[in-house]
């Protein structure tokens, strides 16, 4: 049976002046299920410390350690009120008051979102699922990332008043074709293509796999004389001397060998100038 679960997202906000924060945990209280639980970001915190680059990583680790101890202490208090089921009933009024104290606004680096409610059959499983969504962002898959890049290019073209020249379309024929997000010209004779390409993967093999798919598509279209002369790929991903950076350069080199113009995704002006030509 579903039970009401109250939860709040733990936010790390080291600089109050800017109001910027990162989600670093989830806390949940389900009085009917006599459950209290939390999960905080562990050792994989580079995205947080990289975002707040002026802050020493030691500050983040110390803050999280102190906060974890505080939540463990609160967990002990709630167990004494009945969440561990040693008592016949939960001291509901006391537990609800304590929950309110936990999530009340605070002027510290770690603070809570507003309290939210979700129905769940198993509170702990729901709490872990919420952590994966809000902290680990498990919804960010390959398609999501590529769509985010496309939204960026669409915004650049709109600001430059060039968006009406492009449309999403199929390039090719019945024998072979590929779908591109920005195509200029008639469907049967495309003149120009802009394709954002996400190569920002954690593993070099995934960079090669995904980039290689587009190398194959470009070469297949070119072989059949179906690829317009003007094609630009706006590529993101690591540009360093790691295995990931090497994989990205391999994909870029193969696209350029096929006659494609390749630019780093953050070079907005290159994309706009290409669209104007």
C-alpha positions in Angstrom: 0.0 0.0 0.0 1.3 3.5 -0.9 2.3 5.7 2.0 3.0 9.4 2.0 6.7 10.1 2.1 8.0 13.6 3.0 11.4 14.4 1.5 13.7 17.3 0.9 16.8 17.7 -1.3 20.1 18.6 0.3 21.7 21.5 -1.4 25.3 22.7 -1.2 25.5 26.5 -1.4 29.0 27.7 -0.5 28.5 31.3 -1.8 25.3 32.8 -0.6 26.0 35.9 -2.6 25.3 34.1 -6.0 22.5 31.8 -4.8 24.1 28.9 -6.8 23.8 25.4 -5.4 24.4 21.8 -6.2 22.1 18.9 -5.1 24.1 16.6 -2.9 21.6 14.4 -1.1 18.0 13.4 -0.2 16.4 13.1 3.2 13.1 11.3 3.7 10.5 10.9 6.5 7.5 8.6 6.2 5.6 8.7 9.5 3.0 6.1 8.6 5.8 3.7 7.7 7.9 4.8 10.6 10.8 5.4 8.3 13.5 8.0 8.3 16.4 7.7 5.9 18.9 9.8 3.9 21.6 9.4 1.3 24.4 11.9 0.7 26.9 12.2 -2.1 30.0 10.1 -1.4 33.4 10.2 -3.0 32.3 11.1 -6.5 32.0 14.8 -5.8 34.3 16.2 -8.6 31.4 17.8 -10.4 30.5 19.8 -7.3 34.0 21.0 -6.5 34.7 21.7 -10.2 31.6 23.9 -10.4 32.7 25.8 -7.3 36.3 26.0 -8.5 37.3 28.9 -6.1 36.5 26.6 -3.1 38.9 24.2 -1.6 37.7 20.6 -1.9 38.6 20.1 1.8 35.8 22.5 2.7 33.2 20.4 0.9 34.4 17.1 2.4 34.5 18.6 5.9 31.0 20.1 5.5 29.6 16.8 4.2 31.2 14.9 7.1 29.7 17.1 9.7 26.3 17.1 8.0 26.3 13.3 7.8 27.0 13.1 11.6 24.2 15.5 12.3 21.7 13.4 10.3 22.9 10.2 12.0 22.3 11.9 15.4 18.8 12.8 14.2 18.2 9.3 13.1 19.0 8.1 16.6 16.6 10.6 18.1 13.8 9.4 15.8 14.5 5.8 16.6 13.9 6.6 20.2 10.6 8.0 19.1 9.7 4.7 17.4 11.0 4.6 13.9 13.0 1.5 14.8 9.7 -0.2 15.8 10.9 -1.1 19.3 8.0 1.0 20.6 4.4 -0.1 19.9 3.6 3.3 18.3 5.5 6.2 16.9 5.6 9.4 18.8 4.1 11.0 15.8 3.7 14.6 17.0 7.3 14.7 18.3 8.6 13.1 15.1 6.8 15.5 12.9 8.0 18.5 14.9 11.6 17.2 14.6 11.2 16.7 10.9 10.1 20.4 10.7 13.2 21.4 12.7 15.5 19.3 10.4 14.4 21.0 7.1 13.8 24.6 8.4 15.7 27.3 6.5 19.3 27.6 7.6 22.2 30.0 6.8 24.8 27.3 6.3 26.6 25.8 3.3 24.3 22.8 3.4 20.6 23.5 3.4 17.3 21.9 2.3 14.8 22.5 -0.4 11.2 22.9 0.5 9.6 19.7 1.9 7.8 17.7 -0.8 5.5 14.7 -0.7 5.5 11.5 -2.8 3.6 8.3 -2.5 5.5 5.1 -2.4 5.1 1.4 -1.4 8.6 1.1 -0.1 10.0 4.4 1.3 13.7 3.4 1.2 13.5 2.3 -2.4 11.8 5.6 -3.3 14.4 7.6 -1.4 17.2 5.9 -3.4 15.4 6.5 -6.6 15.0 10.2 -5.8 18.7 10.4 -5.0 19.6 8.9 -8.4 17.3 11.4 -10.1 18.1 14.7 -8.3 21.8 14.0 -7.4 23.1 11.4 -9.9 20.8 12.7 -12.7 20.2 9.2 -14.1 17.8 10.7 -16.7 20.8 12.3 -18.5 21.3 9.7 -21.2 22.9 10.0 -24.6 19.7 11.3 -26.3 19.2 13.8 -23.5 22.7 15.2 -23.8 22.5 15.5 -27.6 19.1 17.2 -27.3 20.6 19.7 -24.9 23.3 20.6 -27.4 20.6 21.0 -30.1 18.7 23.4 -27.9 21.9 25.4 -27.5 22.5 25.7 -31.3 18.8 26.4 -31.9 19.1 29.3 -29.4 22.2 30.7 -31.2 20.5 30.5 -34.6 17.3 32.2 -33.2 19.3 35.0 -31.7 21.1 35.5 -35.0 17.7 35.5 -36.8 18.9 32.4 -38.9 16.7 29.7 -37.4 14.0 30.0 -40.1 16.6 28.9 -42.7 17.0 25.5 -41.0 14.7 22.6 -40.3 15.1 19.1 -38.9 15.1 16.7 -41.9 16.1 13.5 -43.4 19.2 13.6 -45.7 19.5 10.8 -48.3 17.2 8.5 -50.2 15.4 5.3 -49.8 18.6 3.3 -50.1 20.3 5.2 -47.3 19.5 8.3 -45.2 20.2 9.9 -41.8 18.3 12.4 -39.7 19.8 15.7 -38.9 18.5 18.5 -36.6 19.5 21.5 -38.7 19.2 21.2 -42.5 19.1 24.2 -44.9 17.6 23.9 -48.4 14.9 21.7 -49.9 14.5 18.1 -48.7 15.5 16.6 -52.1 18.6 18.9 -52.4 19.9 19.9 -49.0 22.5 22.7 -49.1 23.9 22.8 -45.6 23.9 20.7 -42.4 24.7 21.6 -38.8 25.0 18.7 -36.4 25.8 19.1 -32.6 27.6 15.9 -31.5 28.0 14.9 -27.8 31.3 13.1 -27.1 31.5 13.9 -23.4 31.4 10.3 -22.1 33.2 8.9 -19.1 34.8 6.1 -21.2 36.9 6.4 -24.3 35.2 3.4 -25.9 31.8 5.1 -25.7 33.2 8.2 -27.3 34.6 6.1 -30.2 31.3 4.1 -30.5 29.0 7.1 -30.6 31.3 9.3 -32.8 31.9 6.3 -35.0 28.2 6.0 -35.8 28.2 9.4 -37.3 31.5 8.8 -39.2 29.8 5.8 -40.8 26.7 7.8 -41.6 28.6 10.7 -43.1 30.7 8.4 -45.3 27.7 6.4 -46.4 26.0 9.6 -47.6 29.1 10.9 -49.2 29.7 7.6 -51.1 26.3 7.9 -52.6 26.7 11.6 -53.4 23.9 12.5 -51.0 25.9 14.7 -48.6 25.9 18.4 -49.2 29.3 20.2 -49.5 28.7 22.3 -46.4 28.5 20.2 -43.3 29.5 21.3 -39.8 29.7 19.2 -36.6 29.8 21.2 -33.4 31.5 18.7 -31.0 31.8 18.8 -27.2 33.9 16.5 -25.1 37.4 16.2 -23.6 40.2 18.0 -25.4 43.2 16.8 -23.4 45.8 14.1 -23.4 43.8 11.4 -21.6 42.4 8.3 -23.3 39.1 10.2 -23.6 40.7 13.1 -25.3 42.5 10.8 -27.7 39.2 9.1 -28.6 37.6 12.5 -29.3 40.5 13.5 -31.6 40.1 10.2 -33.4 36.5 10.9 -34.2 37.2 14.5 -35.2 40.0 13.4 -37.5 37.7 10.9 -39.2 35.0 13.4 -39.7 37.4 15.9 -41.2 38.8 13.2 -43.5 35.2 12.8 -44.8 35.1 16.6 -45.6 33.2 17.7 -42.6 34.0 21.0 -40.8 34.4 20.3 -37.1 34.3 23.0 -34.4 34.3 22.8 -30.6 30.7 23.2 -29.4 31.5 26.3 -27.4 32.7 28.3 -30.5 29.3 30.0 -31.1 30.7 32.4 -33.7 32.0 29.6 -35.9 28.6 28.0 -36.0 26.8 31.3 -36.7 29.3 32.3 -39.5 28.9 28.9 -41.1 25.1 29.3 -41.0 25.4 32.7 -42.7 27.5 31.5 -45.6 
